[in-house]
């Protein structure tokens, strides 16, 4: 495939042809490309179409225009997946930059996840959240319930939980290079974290790993709470070993503000890949609250990294506001 800007133009042509129910010529393609921000002459579009013909991605239908071949459909879908790889981590990194929380003064904005449930199940969802938080499987000691918010449809209620990406924003502002490495399922034995059962690298996925585990029914947070044996969700960060002292000090300040991490921190942890130059910081995810609600048969929809909110609006609040 041609690389760079030309590749993006070719991908857009393939996308337009896939969306069309009829063959399309260069003139009409040029017009639609302009609508999408790509100014191309008919001749330039014809050049790209000839290239696609040679690759077997498009086929000419007389003088009417081109259509996608099965090979062209497969190529477009492959390219779209590649385009989306890294999207999740990029969004989280942008959110970390926007998080301005200062644990020294307990002021600033924290990143949050937004969960929406029907009003009829709101009380049960709140109970599930509280259950996970009180057992120590959350990232923060509280949540905020929303009944009046433009993002919450009529007949529904919203729940805001602090997103662990807040940690990244705090560490970055204190000069600690931090990298979100993995999202995974971690076993719990006798109430203690054991080994990771699955790990997904955030930089190699098109969807959030923790949402994937929840939707697939691969957690048992309830059993971890009631029996001390189950499967919970956790995130893994990597920091330079030289930043250990600063990181531990920062974590201590955040714990005083109500944050509930880390599960563990070190060069060699559980069954994680070891790196003599980087420490792993393992933290339970606030998504364990959502996992517990789903395990109880409740219907919820969660947007991870939905935005930022002043810390004062969520600190010490497990009430509807």
Residue pairs with C-beta under 8 A, 6 or more apart in sequence:
1 7
1 10
1 75
1 79
2 10
2 51
6 48
7 79
9 33
9 38
9 40
9 48
10 48
10 51
10 52
11 76
11 79
11 80
11 83
12 33
12 36
12 38
13 29
13 33
13 45
13 48
13 49
13 52
14 52
14 57
14 58
14 68
14 72
14 75
14 76
14 79
15 76
15 80
16 24
16 29
16 32
16 33
16 36
17 24
17 29
17 58
17 66
17 67
17 68
17 72
18 68
18 72
18 73
18 76
20 67
22 64
22 65
23 61
23 64
23 65
23 66
23 67
24 65
24 66
24 67
25 64
25 65
25 66
26 42
26 43
26 45
26 46
26 49
26 65
27 42
28 65
29 45
29 49
30 40
30 41
30 42
30 44
30 45
33 39
33 40
33 45
34 40
40 48
49 58
49 66
52 58
52 66
52 72
53 59
53 60
53 66
55 71
55 75
56 69
56 71
56 72
57 68
57 69
57 71
57 72
57 75
57 76
58 66
58 67
58 68
58 69
58 72
59 66
59 67
59 68
59 69
60 66
61 67
68 76
81 206
84 206
85 203
85 204
85 205
85 206
86 203
86 204
87 206
88 202
88 205
88 206
88 207
88 208
89 180
89 202
89 203
91 305
92 165
92 168
92 180
92 202
92 305
93 168
93 180
95 111
95 163
95 165
95 169
95 305
95 307
95 308
96 111
96 165
96 166
96 168
96 169
96 172
97 169
97 172
98 109
98 111
98 169
98 308
99 108
99 109
99 110
99 111
99 165
99 166
99 168
99 169
99 170
99 308
100 108
100 109
100 169
100 173
100 308
101 107
101 108
101 109
101 110
101 166
101 169
101 170
101 311
102 108
102 170
102 173
103 170
103 250
103 253
103 254
103 256
103 257
104 253
106 257
106 311
106 315
107 310
107 311
107 312
108 310
108 311
109 308
109 309
109 310
109 311
110 162
110 163
110 166
110 308
110 309
110 310
110 311
110 314
111 162
111 163
111 165
111 166
111 169
111 305
111 307
111 308
112 160
112 161
112 162
112 163
112 306
112 307
112 308
112 309
112 314
113 160
113 161
113 162
113 163
113 286
113 287
113 290
113 302
113 303
113 304
113 305
113 306
114 151
114 158
114 159
114 160
114 302
114 303
114 306
114 307
115 125
115 158
115 159
115 160
115 161
115 289
115 290
115 293
115 300
115 301
115 302
115 303
116 151
116 152
116 153
116 156
116 157
116 158
116 159
116 300
116 301
116 302
117 125
117 156
117 157
117 159
117 293
117 298
117 299
117 300
117 301
118 155
118 156
118 157
118 299
119 155
119 156
119 157
121 298
121 299
121 300
122 145
122 157
124 293
124 296
124 298
125 157
125 159
125 293
125 298
125 300
126 145
126 159
126 318
128 289
128 292
128 293
128 295
128 296
128 298
129 138
129 143
129 159
129 161
129 289
129 292
129 293
130 318
131 222
131 225
131 292
132 138
132 221
132 225
132 288
132 289
132 291
132 292
133 140
133 141
133 142
133 143
133 260
133 289
135 224
135 225
136 260
136 284
137 221
137 224
137 225
137 232
137 284
137 288
137 289
137 292
138 161
138 260
138 284
138 286
138 288
138 289
139 161
139 162
139 163
139 164
139 259
139 260
139 261
139 283
139 284
139 285
139 286
140 161
140 162
140 258
140 259
140 260
140 286
140 314
141 258
141 259
141 260
142 162
142 258
142 314
142 315
142 316
142 317
142 318
143 159
143 160
143 161
143 162
143 289
143 314
143 317
143 318
144 159
144 160
144 309
144 313
144 314
144 317
144 318
144 319
144 321
145 157
145 158
145 159
145 160
145 318
145 319
145 320
145 321
146 152
146 157
146 158
146 159
146 160
146 320
146 321
147 157
147 158
147 320
147 321
149 158
151 158
151 306
152 158
157 320
159 289
160 306
160 309
160 314
161 286
161 289
161 290
162 259
162 286
162 314
163 286
163 304
163 305
164 235
164 261
164 283
164 285
164 286
165 180
165 305
167 178
167 237
167 254
167 259
167 261
167 281
167 283
168 178
168 180
168 237
170 250
170 254
171 178
171 239
171 243
171 247
171 250
172 178
174 246
174 250
175 243
175 246
176 239
176 240
176 243
176 246
176 247
176 250
177 239
177 240
177 243
178 237
178 238
178 239
178 281
179 237
179 238
179 239
180 202
180 235
180 236
180 237
181 201
181 202
181 236
181 237
181 238
181 280
182 196
182 199
182 200
182 201
182 202
182 209
182 235
182 236
182 272
183 199
183 200
183 202
183 208
183 209
183 210
183 213
183 233
183 234
183 235
183 236
183 285
184 196
184 197
184 198
184 199
184 200
184 209
184 233
184 234
184 235
184 236
185 196
185 197
185 198
185 213
185 218
185 219
185 231
185 232
185 233
185 234
186 193
186 194
186 195
186 196
186 197
186 231
186 232
186 233
186 234
186 263
186 270
186 282
187 193
187 194
187 195
187 196
187 197
187 230
187 231
188 194
188 224
188 228
188 229
188 230
188 231
188 232
189 228
189 229
190 228
190 229
191 224
191 228
193 232
193 234
193 263
193 264
193 270
193 282
194 270
195 270
195 271
196 234
196 270
196 271
196 272
197 231
198 213
198 218
199 236
199 272
200 209
200 212
202 209
208 304
210 233
210 235
210 285
210 287
210 304
211 287
211 302
211 304
213 219
213 233
213 291
214 233
214 287
214 290
214 291
214 294
215 294
217 294
218 231
219 230
219 231
219 232
219 233
219 288
219 291
219 294
219 295
220 230
220 231
220 295
221 230
221 231
221 232
221 233
221 288
221 291
221 292
221 295
222 230
222 292
222 295
222 296
223 229
223 230
223 231
224 230
224 231
224 232
225 292
232 284
232 288
232 291
233 284
233 285
233 287
233 288
233 291
234 263
234 282
234 283
234 284
234 285
235 282
235 283
235 285
236 272
236 280
236 281
236 282
237 280
237 281
237 283
238 275
238 278
238 279
238 280
238 281
239 247
239 278
239 279
239 281
240 277
240 278
240 279
241 267
241 276
241 277
241 278
241 279
243 279
244 265
244 279
247 265
247 279
247 281
248 265
251 259
251 261
251 262
251 265
254 261
255 261
257 311
257 315
258 315
258 316
260 284
261 281
261 283
261 284
262 281
262 282
262 283
263 282
263 283
263 284
264 270
264 280
264 282
265 279
265 280
265 281
265 282
266 279
266 280
267 274
267 275
267 276
267 278
267 279
267 280
268 274
269 280
269 282
270 282
272 280
272 282
287 302
287 304
290 300
290 302
293 300
294 300
